[in-house]
Amino acid sequence: MAAYHVRSNSLPSRPHPFLPELEENLCRIKASEGASSSSSSISHNLNDLQDLHDCVEKLLLLPLTQRTLLQEQKAKWVDALLDGSMGLLDICSTAKDALLQAKECTLELLSTIRRKSGVETEVKKILASRKAAKKTIRKAMGSLKSMQKQFKPSPLNKDKDTITVVTMLKEVEAVTLNVFESLLLFISGSKSQLKPSGWLLVSKLMHQKKTASNEEEADENEFAMVDCALQSLCDHKISKSVENMQEQLRDLELCIQDLEEGLECLYRRLIKTRVTLLNVLNH
């Protein structure tokens, strides 16, 4: 996963009120990167990001930070921070829309299964919706990758206070991008190793008991599993056993709800941070 990481020992030794708290939150999120691609892991990271951006809010409200931003408001790195905050909001909004769309489709299919009519039509409708969602996610991933590439370290002939602010805000944005990347990949099902292989796979997905190890279960991608089952059902025109998908769909519904809650809280914090940054620069 491409990302820009700032070494902690590059920070100046000068005491700073919120550096320890920021460092603690950053380290906690970094430690979880790559450890698991499960929905619970991503949801946990979204919650940690909320705490991280609360720290950023405190940092921006410090007179020392505000003075630095005002003195450097015409510098390129300040413009980059503004562009970055807007970019994070755009990517977060895309993820929110994708989750909402998936939830609506999941609830509609569950309702259709209970009615026991129009299931095949609804399955095709959901697959078309997922295809469109994945296209939107790929576009968002392109923007995300472009933002990540902008975080290559460059010499800063500035005072230590300025370097501290730039370093911390850049690293916060980079870590946030990493979590968003994991989330978007998860929603698109790209992390799953499952590959459709006809009715045998559908049967396995629908009827097998949960005999996998705890680690394997933790890394299951609810989106990918439902995608595979739906595609196989559509390809092989097998509808009599679709009712067995209800458990998977309910699992997906719970997964979406959990991710939605964390993402909505983070979105509000990102808006608050951007507003604070704009207020400081327009002071």
N, C-alpha and C positions, 0 to 999 in steps of 0.2 A: 504494500500500500504506500503510494508515494506521499510524502509529507515533508514539511520542513520542521525540524526540531532544534530548539535553541538549547545549548548546554547551560545547565544551571550555574556552573562555575564561571560563566561569562558575565554574570551579573556583578555589579560593583559591590564592594564590601560595606558600603555606607548603609546604615540601618534604614529600613523603609517599613512603615506601619503595616501594610497588608501583604508584603512579600511572603512571609511564612505561610499564611493562609492560602495564597494563590499557588505557591509551590506544592503544598499538600494536596490541593485539588487536582492540579496538573499531574502530579505523580500517580495519584489514584486512578485517573482515567488512562494514562499511558500504560500502567501496569496491566490493565485489562485488555489492551489492544492485542488482537490476535489470539487471545486465550480461548474465546468461544464466539461463535456466530449465532447463538441462540437469541430468541426474542427477549428472554429475561435478562441476558447480558446487555443487549442493546438498550433495553428499557432502563436498566441500572445506570448505564452511561449517560442517558438523557437526563436522569435525575442528578447525576454528578455535575453535568454541564450547567444545570440550573444554579447549583451552588457556586460553580466557577464564575459564571457571569454575574452573580450577586457580588462576588469579590471585585470583578471588573468595575461594577457600578460604584463600589466604595473607592476604588482607585481613582476613578474619574472625578469623584467629588472632592478629592484632596486638593487643597490650595496649591501644593507643589506640582501636582499633575496638571492642574488647570493653567498654572503659570507656564509650564513647559509647552502645552498645546497652543496657548495663545501666542507665545514667542515663535513657534514653529508652524503656525497655521497655513503658511504659504509653501511649506516644504512638501516634496513629493510623497514622503512617507505618511503625512497627515491625509493627503488625498487618497492614498492607498488604504488607510484605515476606514475612511468614509465609504469607499467603494466596497471594501471587504464587508463592512457591516450590512450594506445593502445586499450584497451577494449572499450572505448567510440567511437573510430574511427570505430571499427569493427561493433558495434551495429548501429551506424549512417549509415554505408555503407549498412547494411542489410535493414534498413528502406528505404534508397534511392532506392535500387534495387526493393523492394516490391512496392513502389510508381510508379516506371518506368514501371514495369510489368503491374500493374493495369491500368495505363494510356494507354498503348499500347492496352490492351484488350478492354478498353472502347471505344477508337477511332475506333478500328476494328469493334466492334459491331454496333456503330453508322453508320459506312460506310455500313455494311451489311444490316441494317434496311432500309437505303435509297435505296439500290439496290433491296430490297424486295425479296431476294433469299438467301438460305443457312442460314437462321436465326437460326433454331433449331440446326444445326451443330455448329454454332459459339457459341451459348449459352452453349452447352456441353463442348466446347473447353475452354471457359472462366471459367466454374465451375471447370474443371480439373486444370486449371492454379491457381485458387484461393485456391484449396485444397493444391497444392504444396507450394504456398506462405505461407499459414497458418502453414504448417509443419516447414518451415524455420523460421518463426516468433517464434514458440514454442521453437525451439532450441536456438534462440537468447535470448528469455525470460529466459531460463535456465541459460545462461551465465550472464545475467543481475542480476538475483537473487543471483547468487554466488558472484558477485561483491558487491552487497548490504550487504551481510552477512559479508563481510570483513571489514565493516565500524563500527565495535563495538568499543566503546571507550576503550583505554588502557592507563595505567599510562605512562607518559612521564617525565623521570627525566632529563629534558633538561632546557636550559635557556628560558626566556620569548620570545625572538625573534624566536627561533626554534618552540616553541609551537604555536605562532601566525601563522607562515607559514604553519605548518602541519594542524592546525585547519581549516584555511580558504580554503586551497586546498582540504582537505577532504570533507568539506561541499559543495564546488562547484561541486565536482564530484558526491556527493550523490544527490544533487538537479538535476543535469543533468540526472542522471539515472532515477529519478522519471518522468521527462518529457518524456524521451525515452520510459519508460514503458507505459505511457498514449498513446503515439503515436502508439506503436506497437499493443496495445490492440485495439485502434481505427481502425487501418488498417485491423486487423483480424476480426473486427466486434464484438468483445467480449463484448463491453460495451452496445450493444443494448439489449433491452428486447423483441424485436420482435421475434415471433416464427411462422414458416410457418403453416398455417392451411387450405391448399387447395385453391381453386379458389376464395373463399370469401376474403382471405387475398390479393391475387393478385389484385382483383377488387378494394379493398380498397386502396391499395398502388398506383394503377394506376389512379383511377378516383376520389377519394375523394378530396374535396376542402381543402385548408389549413385552418382548423378551430381550430387547436390546439392553446394553449396560447403561448405567446412569449417565455416563459421559456421552454416549451415542444419542440418548434421548434428549440430552440438553442441547445438542447441536442440530436437532431437527428443525427444518424450515417449514413452518405451517403453510406458507404461501406456495412453496415449491411442491409440497405433497399434494395439495388440493389441485394445483395446476396439472400435475401429472395424471391424477385420477380423472379429472374432467376431460383432458385431451384424449385419454385412452377410451373413455366412455363414448366420446363423440366419434372417434375414429372407428370404433368397433360396433357402434350403434347398440350398446348394451345399456338398457335403462332399467331392467327389472331389479337390479341390485343397488340402484342409486340411493335408496333409502339408507343403506349402510354407510353412506358418506356423512350422515348427520353429525356423528361424533366428531369427525374431522372438521366439519364446517363450524361446529360450536367451539372447537379448540381455536380455530382461526378467528372467530368472532371475539373471543376473550383476548387473544394475542393482539388483535387490532385495537381493542379498547384500551389495553394497557399502554400500547405505544402511542395512541392518540392522546391520552392524558398527559404523558410525559412531554410529548412534542408541543402540545398546546401551551403548557406552562413555560417551556423553553422559548417558544415563539414570543410570548408576552415579555419575557425578560430581554430578548434580543431587541424588541421594539423600544423598551425602556432604556436600554444601553445606548441605542442609536440616538434617541431623543436627547439624552444627557450629553452625548458627545457633540451634537449639533448646538445645543444650548451653550456649552462651554466655548465653542468656536465662534458663536455669534454674540458672546457676552460683550 
